[in-house]
C-alpha cells in the first residue's frame, strides 16, 4: 500500500481488477456481438434499415441507440421477475439473451453509423476519449506480468482446443461418411 496516498494504494488493486474484467469482457463480448450483428445484417429487412440509416441525419441516428434500451426493458423486467420468483437460471438466461441481442443490435448500428456519427463534434470528442481510455487500460494490462501469464495460458488453452477440434473433425468426418453410407444402404434395402 502506498503510504503517501493510502486511498490510491487501497483502490489500485480493485481498479486494476475492474480494468482487467472490462477489457476481457470487451474483447470477448464485442467480438461475439459483432459476429451476431453480421448475421443480423444478412436479414433483408435489416439491410433495408441500414440503407435508411445512412440517409438519416446524424442526430437522429444517435437517437436510434435508444431503441435497444427501450425495446428490451420489458424483457429485463421479466428477468427480474424470474429472479424474484426463484428462477435464477431462467432469469439469468433471459437477461443474458436480452443483453446479447441489445449489444449485437447496437454493435451493428455503430458499425453502420460511425462515419455519420463522427460528424457530431461532441460525439467525436467523446468517442476519441473513450478509445484513448481503453487503449490506456490495454497498455497497463499488457505491461502486467500476471496479465501476460493469463494471455499465455489462454493462448495455450486455445491451441489445445483447436488441436482437439481438428482431431475430432477428422474423426467426425470419417464417422459422418460411415453414417451416410449406412443410411444409403438402409434406404436401398427398404
LOPA-11484 format. One record per residue (C-alpha): residue number from 1; residue in three letters; x, y, z. Coordinates in steps of 0.2 Angstrom, whole numbers, always signed. Layout:
BEGIN
<rec><k>NUM</k><r>ala</r><u>X</u><v>Y</v><w>Z</w></rec>
...
//
This chain:
BEGIN
<rec><k>1</k><r>unk</r><u>+0</u><v>+0</v><w>+0</w></rec>
<rec><k>2</k><r>unk</r><u>+6</u><v>+17</v><w>-4</w></rec>
<rec><k>3</k><r>unk</r><u>+10</u><v>+27</v><w>+12</w></rec>
<rec><k>4</k><r>unk</r><u>+9</u><v>+44</v><w>+5</w></rec>
<rec><k>5</k><r>unk</r><u>-8</u><v>+41</v><w>-4</w></rec>
<rec><k>6</k><r>unk</r><u>-17</u><v>+27</v><w>+6</w></rec>
<rec><k>7</k><r>unk</r><u>-33</u><v>+29</v><w>-3</w></rec>
<rec><k>8</k><r>unk</r><u>-24</u><v>+27</v><w>-20</w></rec>
<rec><k>9</k><r>unk</r><u>-15</u><v>+12</v><w>-14</w></rec>
<rec><k>10</k><r>unk</r><u>-31</u><v>+4</v><w>-7</w></rec>
<rec><k>11</k><r>unk</r><u>-40</u><v>+7</v><w>-24</w></rec>
<rec><k>12</k><r>unk</r><u>-26</u><v>+2</v><w>-35</w></rec>
<rec><k>13</k><r>unk</r><u>-30</u><v>-17</v><w>-35</w></rec>
<rec><k>14</k><r>unk</r><u>-49</u><v>-16</v><w>-37</w></rec>
<rec><k>15</k><r>unk</r><u>-47</u><v>-3</v><w>-51</w></rec>
<rec><k>16</k><r>unk</r><u>-35</u><v>-15</v><w>-60</w></rec>
<rec><k>17</k><r>unk</r><u>-46</u><v>-29</v><w>-57</w></rec>
<rec><k>18</k><r>unk</r><u>-61</u><v>-19</v><w>-64</w></rec>
<rec><k>19</k><r>unk</r><u>-50</u><v>-14</v><w>-79</w></rec>
<rec><k>20</k><r>unk</r><u>-45</u><v>-32</v><w>-82</w></rec>
<rec><k>21</k><r>unk</r><u>-63</u><v>-38</v><w>-82</w></rec>
<rec><k>22</k><r>unk</r><u>-68</u><v>-23</v><w>-93</w></rec>
<rec><k>23</k><r>unk</r><u>-55</u><v>-27</v><w>-106</w></rec>
<rec><k>24</k><r>unk</r><u>-59</u><v>-46</v><w>-105</w></rec>
<rec><k>25</k><r>unk</r><u>-77</u><v>-43</v><w>-107</w></rec>
<rec><k>26</k><r>unk</r><u>-74</u><v>-30</v><w>-121</w></rec>
<rec><k>27</k><r>unk</r><u>-63</u><v>-42</v><w>-131</w></rec>
<rec><k>28</k><r>unk</r><u>-75</u><v>-57</v><w>-129</w></rec>
<rec><k>29</k><r>unk</r><u>-92</u><v>-50</v><w>-130</w></rec>
<rec><k>30</k><r>unk</r><u>-89</u><v>-36</v><w>-143</w></rec>
<rec><k>31</k><r>unk</r><u>-81</u><v>-49</v><w>-154</w></rec>
<rec><k>32</k><r>unk</r><u>-97</u><v>-60</v><w>-152</w></rec>
<rec><k>33</k><r>unk</r><u>-109</u><v>-46</v><w>-154</w></rec>
<rec><k>34</k><r>unk</r><u>-100</u><v>-40</v><w>-170</w></rec>
<rec><k>35</k><r>unk</r><u>-102</u><v>-58</v><w>-177</w></rec>
<rec><k>36</k><r>unk</r><u>-121</u><v>-59</v><w>-172</w></rec>
<rec><k>37</k><r>unk</r><u>-123</u><v>-41</v><w>-179</w></rec>
<rec><k>38</k><r>unk</r><u>-115</u><v>-48</v><w>-195</w></rec>
<rec><k>39</k><r>unk</r><u>-128</u><v>-61</v><w>-195</w></rec>
<rec><k>40</k><r>unk</r><u>-142</u><v>-49</v><w>-192</w></rec>
<rec><k>41</k><r>unk</r><u>-136</u><v>-39</v><w>-207</w></rec>
<rec><k>42</k><r>unk</r><u>-139</u><v>-53</v><w>-218</w></rec>
<rec><k>43</k><r>unk</r><u>-158</u><v>-52</v><w>-215</w></rec>
<rec><k>44</k><r>unk</r><u>-166</u><v>-42</v><w>-229</w></rec>
<rec><k>45</k><r>unk</r><u>-176</u><v>-31</v><w>-218</w></rec>
<rec><k>46</k><r>unk</r><u>-160</u><v>-25</v><w>-208</w></rec>
<rec><k>47</k><r>unk</r><u>-151</u><v>-22</v><w>-224</w></rec>
<rec><k>48</k><r>unk</r><u>-165</u><v>-10</v><w>-230</w></rec>
<rec><k>49</k><r>unk</r><u>-164</u><v>-2</v><w>-212</w></rec>
<rec><k>50</k><r>unk</r><u>-146</u><v>+0</v><w>-214</w></rec>
<rec><k>51</k><r>unk</r><u>-148</u><v>+10</v><w>-231</w></rec>
<rec><k>52</k><r>unk</r><u>-161</u><v>+20</v><w>-222</w></rec>
<rec><k>53</k><r>unk</r><u>-150</u><v>+24</v><w>-208</w></rec>
<rec><k>54</k><r>unk</r><u>-136</u><v>+30</v><w>-220</w></rec>
<rec><k>55</k><r>unk</r><u>-149</u><v>+43</v><w>-227</w></rec>
<rec><k>56</k><r>unk</r><u>-154</u><v>+50</v><w>-210</w></rec>
<rec><k>57</k><r>unk</r><u>-147</u><v>+65</v><w>-200</w></rec>
<rec><k>58</k><r>unk</r><u>-133</u><v>+61</v><w>-188</w></rec>
<rec><k>59</k><r>unk</r><u>-143</u><v>+67</v><w>-173</w></rec>
<rec><k>60</k><r>unk</r><u>-157</u><v>+55</v><w>-177</w></rec>
<rec><k>61</k><r>unk</r><u>-145</u><v>+41</v><w>-179</w></rec>
<rec><k>62</k><r>unk</r><u>-139</u><v>+45</v><w>-162</w></rec>
<rec><k>63</k><r>unk</r><u>-156</u><v>+43</v><w>-155</w></rec>
<rec><k>64</k><r>unk</r><u>-158</u><v>+26</v><w>-163</w></rec>
<rec><k>65</k><r>unk</r><u>-146</u><v>+19</v><w>-150</w></rec>
<rec><k>66</k><r>unk</r><u>-161</u><v>+21</v><w>-138</w></rec>
<rec><k>67</k><r>unk</r><u>-171</u><v>+8</v><w>-147</w></rec>
<rec><k>68</k><r>unk</r><u>-162</u><v>-7</v><w>-139</w></rec>
<rec><k>69</k><r>unk</r><u>-163</u><v>+1</v><w>-122</w></rec>
<rec><k>70</k><r>unk</r><u>-182</u><v>+4</v><w>-123</w></rec>
<rec><k>71</k><r>unk</r><u>-186</u><v>-11</v><w>-133</w></rec>
<rec><k>72</k><r>unk</r><u>-178</u><v>-23</v><w>-120</w></rec>
<rec><k>73</k><r>unk</r><u>-185</u><v>-15</v><w>-104</w></rec>
<rec><k>74</k><r>unk</r><u>-200</u><v>-27</v><w>-103</w></rec>
<rec><k>75</k><r>unk</r><u>-188</u><v>-42</v><w>-106</w></rec>
<rec><k>76</k><r>unk</r><u>-177</u><v>-36</v><w>-92</w></rec>
<rec><k>77</k><r>unk</r><u>-192</u><v>-33</v><w>-80</w></rec>
<rec><k>78</k><r>unk</r><u>-197</u><v>-51</v><w>-84</w></rec>
<rec><k>79</k><r>unk</r><u>-179</u><v>-57</v><w>-80</w></rec>
<rec><k>80</k><r>unk</r><u>-181</u><v>-48</v><w>-63</w></rec>
<rec><k>81</k><r>unk</r><u>-197</u><v>-56</v><w>-60</w></rec>
<rec><k>82</k><r>unk</r><u>-190</u><v>-73</v><w>-63</w></rec>
<rec><k>83</k><r>unk</r><u>-176</u><v>-69</v><w>-51</w></rec>
<rec><k>84</k><r>unk</r><u>-189</u><v>-63</v><w>-38</w></rec>
<rec><k>85</k><r>unk</r><u>-199</u><v>-79</v><w>-40</w></rec>
<rec><k>86</k><r>unk</r><u>-183</u><v>-90</v><w>-38</w></rec>
<rec><k>87</k><r>unk</r><u>-180</u><v>-95</v><w>-56</w></rec>
<rec><k>88</k><r>unk</r><u>-162</u><v>-89</v><w>-55</w></rec>
<rec><k>89</k><r>unk</r><u>-155</u><v>-99</v><w>-70</w></rec>
<rec><k>90</k><r>unk</r><u>-170</u><v>-94</v><w>-81</w></rec>
<rec><k>91</k><r>unk</r><u>-169</u><v>-76</v><w>-76</w></rec>
<rec><k>92</k><r>unk</r><u>-150</u><v>-76</v><w>-79</w></rec>
<rec><k>93</k><r>unk</r><u>-153</u><v>-84</v><w>-96</w></rec>
<rec><k>94</k><r>unk</r><u>-166</u><v>-71</v><w>-101</w></rec>
<rec><k>95</k><r>unk</r><u>-156</u><v>-56</v><w>-95</w></rec>
<rec><k>96</k><r>unk</r><u>-140</u><v>-63</v><w>-104</w></rec>
<rec><k>97</k><r>unk</r><u>-151</u><v>-66</v><w>-120</w></rec>
<rec><k>98</k><r>unk</r><u>-158</u><v>-48</v><w>-119</w></rec>
<rec><k>99</k><r>unk</r><u>-141</u><v>-40</v><w>-116</w></rec>
<rec><k>100</k><r>unk</r><u>-133</u><v>-50</v><w>-131</w></rec>
<rec><k>101</k><r>unk</r><u>-147</u><v>-45</v><w>-143</w></rec>
<rec><k>102</k><r>unk</r><u>-146</u><v>-27</v><w>-137</w></rec>
<rec><k>103</k><r>unk</r><u>-127</u><v>-26</v><w>-139</w></rec>
<rec><k>104</k><r>unk</r><u>-127</u><v>-35</v><w>-155</w></rec>
<rec><k>105</k><r>unk</r><u>-140</u><v>-23</v><w>-162</w></rec>
<rec><k>106</k><r>unk</r><u>-130</u><v>-8</v><w>-155</w></rec>
<rec><k>107</k><r>unk</r><u>-114</u><v>-15</v><w>-162</w></rec>
<rec><k>108</k><r>unk</r><u>-121</u><v>-17</v><w>-179</w></rec>
<rec><k>109</k><r>unk</r><u>-129</u><v>+0</v><w>-178</w></rec>
<rec><k>110</k><r>unk</r><u>-112</u><v>+8</v><w>-173</w></rec>
<rec><k>111</k><r>unk</r><u>-103</u><v>-1</v><w>-187</w></rec>
<rec><k>112</k><r>unk</r><u>-115</u><v>+6</v><w>-200</w></rec>
<rec><k>113</k><r>unk</r><u>-117</u><v>+23</v><w>-192</w></rec>
<rec><k>114</k><r>unk</r><u>-100</u><v>+28</v><w>-186</w></rec>
<rec><k>115</k><r>unk</r><u>-95</u><v>+39</v><w>-201</w></rec>
<rec><k>116</k><r>unk</r><u>-111</u><v>+49</v><w>-199</w></rec>
<rec><k>117</k><r>unk</r><u>-109</u><v>+50</v><w>-180</w></rec>
<rec><k>118</k><r>unk</r><u>-92</u><v>+56</v><w>-181</w></rec>
<rec><k>119</k><r>unk</r><u>-99</u><v>+72</v><w>-189</w></rec>
<rec><k>120</k><r>unk</r><u>-106</u><v>+77</v><w>-172</w></rec>
<rec><k>121</k><r>unk</r><u>-91</u><v>+86</v><w>-163</w></rec>
<rec><k>122</k><r>unk</r><u>-97</u><v>+81</v><w>-146</w></rec>
<rec><k>123</k><r>unk</r><u>-99</u><v>+63</v><w>-151</w></rec>
<rec><k>124</k><r>unk</r><u>-82</u><v>+63</v><w>-160</w></rec>
<rec><k>125</k><r>unk</r><u>-73</u><v>+70</v><w>-144</w></rec>
<rec><k>126</k><r>unk</r><u>-81</u><v>+58</v><w>-133</w></rec>
<rec><k>127</k><r>unk</r><u>-78</u><v>+43</v><w>-144</w></rec>
<rec><k>128</k><r>unk</r><u>-59</u><v>+48</v><w>-146</w></rec>
<rec><k>129</k><r>unk</r><u>-58</u><v>+50</v><w>-127</w></rec>
<rec><k>130</k><r>unk</r><u>-66</u><v>+33</v><w>-124</w></rec>
<rec><k>131</k><r>unk</r><u>-54</u><v>+25</v><w>-137</w></rec>
<rec><k>132</k><r>unk</r><u>-39</u><v>+33</v><w>-128</w></rec>
<rec><k>133</k><r>unk</r><u>-45</u><v>+27</v><w>-111</w></rec>
<rec><k>134</k><r>unk</r><u>-47</u><v>+9</v><w>-117</w></rec>
<rec><k>135</k><r>unk</r><u>-30</u><v>+10</v><w>-126</w></rec>
<rec><k>136</k><r>unk</r><u>-23</u><v>+16</v><w>-109</w></rec>
<rec><k>137</k><r>unk</r><u>-31</u><v>+1</v><w>-100</w></rec>
<rec><k>138</k><r>unk</r><u>-24</u><v>-11</v><w>-113</w></rec>
<rec><k>139</k><r>unk</r><u>-7</u><v>-4</v><w>-111</w></rec>
<rec><k>140</k><r>unk</r><u>-7</u><v>-5</v><w>-92</w></rec>
<rec><k>141</k><r>unk</r><u>-14</u><v>-23</v><w>-93</w></rec>
<rec><k>142</k><r>unk</r><u>-2</u><v>-28</v><w>-106</w></rec>
<rec><k>143</k><r>unk</r><u>+13</u><v>-22</v><w>-95</w></rec>
<rec><k>144</k><r>unk</r><u>+7</u><v>-33</v><w>-80</w></rec>
<rec><k>145</k><r>unk</r><u>+16</u><v>-49</v><w>-79</w></rec>
<rec><k>146</k><r>unk</r><u>+1</u><v>-58</v><w>-72</w></rec>
<rec><k>147</k><r>unk</r><u>-9</u><v>-52</v><w>-87</w></rec>
<rec><k>148</k><r>unk</r><u>+5</u><v>-59</v><w>-99</w></rec>
<rec><k>149</k><r>unk</r><u>+4</u><v>-75</v><w>-90</w></rec>
<rec><k>150</k><r>unk</r><u>-15</u><v>-76</v><w>-91</w></rec>
<rec><k>151</k><r>unk</r><u>-14</u><v>-72</v><w>-110</w></rec>
<rec><k>152</k><r>unk</r><u>-1</u><v>-86</v><w>-112</w></rec>
<rec><k>153</k><r>unk</r><u>-12</u><v>-98</v><w>-103</w></rec>
<rec><k>154</k><r>unk</r><u>-27</u><v>-93</v><w>-113</w></rec>
<rec><k>155</k><r>unk</r><u>-17</u><v>-95</v><w>-129</w></rec>
<rec><k>156</k><r>unk</r><u>-11</u><v>-112</v><w>-123</w></rec>
<rec><k>157</k><r>unk</r><u>-29</u><v>-117</v><w>-120</w></rec>
<rec><k>158</k><r>unk</r><u>-35</u><v>-110</v><w>-136</w></rec>
<rec><k>159</k><r>unk</r><u>-21</u><v>-120</v><w>-145</w></rec>
<rec><k>160</k><r>unk</r><u>-26</u><v>-136</v><w>-136</w></rec>
<rec><k>161</k><r>unk</r><u>-45</u><v>-134</v><w>-140</w></rec>
<rec><k>162</k><r>unk</r><u>-40</u><v>-130</v><w>-159</w></rec>
<rec><k>163</k><r>unk</r><u>-30</u><v>-146</v><w>-159</w></rec>
<rec><k>164</k><r>unk</r><u>-43</u><v>-156</v><w>-152</w></rec>
<rec><k>165</k><r>unk</r><u>-56</u><v>-149</v><w>-163</w></rec>
<rec><k>166</k><r>unk</r><u>-45</u><v>-153</v><w>-178</w></rec>
<rec><k>167</k><r>unk</r><u>-43</u><v>-171</v><w>-172</w></rec>
<rec><k>168</k><r>unk</r><u>-61</u><v>-173</v><w>-169</w></rec>
<rec><k>169</k><r>unk</r><u>-66</u><v>-166</v><w>-186</w></rec>
<rec><k>170</k><r>unk</r><u>-55</u><v>-178</v><w>-194</w></rec>
<rec><k>171</k><r>unk</r><u>-63</u><v>-192</v><w>-184</w></rec>
<rec><k>172</k><r>unk</r><u>-80</u><v>-184</v><w>-186</w></rec>
<rec><k>173</k><r>unk</r><u>-78</u><v>-183</v><w>-205</w></rec>
<rec><k>174</k><r>unk</r><u>-75</u><v>-202</v><w>-206</w></rec>
<rec><k>175</k><r>unk</r><u>-89</u><v>-205</v><w>-194</w></rec>
<rec><k>176</k><r>unk</r><u>-101</u><v>-194</v><w>-204</w></rec>
<rec><k>177</k><r>unk</r><u>-96</u><v>-203</v><w>-220</w></rec>
<rec><k>178</k><r>unk</r><u>-99</u><v>-220</v><w>-212</w></rec>
<rec><k>179</k><r>unk</r><u>-116</u><v>-215</v><w>-206</w></rec>
<rec><k>180</k><r>unk</r><u>-121</u><v>-208</v><w>-223</w></rec>
<rec><k>181</k><r>unk</r><u>-115</u><v>-225</v><w>-231</w></rec>
<rec><k>182</k><r>unk</r><u>-125</u><v>-235</v><w>-219</w></rec>
<rec><k>183</k><r>unk</r><u>-140</u><v>-224</v><w>-221</w></rec>
<rec><k>184</k><r>unk</r><u>-139</u><v>-225</v><w>-240</w></rec>
<rec><k>185</k><r>unk</r><u>-138</u><v>-244</v><w>-239</w></rec>
<rec><k>186</k><r>unk</r><u>-153</u><v>-245</v><w>-227</w></rec>
<rec><k>187</k><r>unk</r><u>-163</u><v>-235</v><w>-239</w></rec>
<rec><k>188</k><r>unk</r><u>-159</u><v>-246</v><w>-253</w></rec>
<rec><k>189</k><r>unk</r><u>-165</u><v>-261</v><w>-243</w></rec>
<rec><k>190</k><r>unk</r><u>-181</u><v>-253</v><w>-238</w></rec>
//
